[in-house]
């Protein structure tokens, strides 16, 4: 399954969408504009 499209999200909204996708059965994630349209030092990270 591929979930595609939509506007760039804030950090928490992006992580929530990722959680919802994984809960629905996704086994991996690929991020596009939510990573590539940010400066390198602004890419969200979980430590």
Order of alpha helices (4+ residues) and beta strands (2+ residues): alpha-alpha
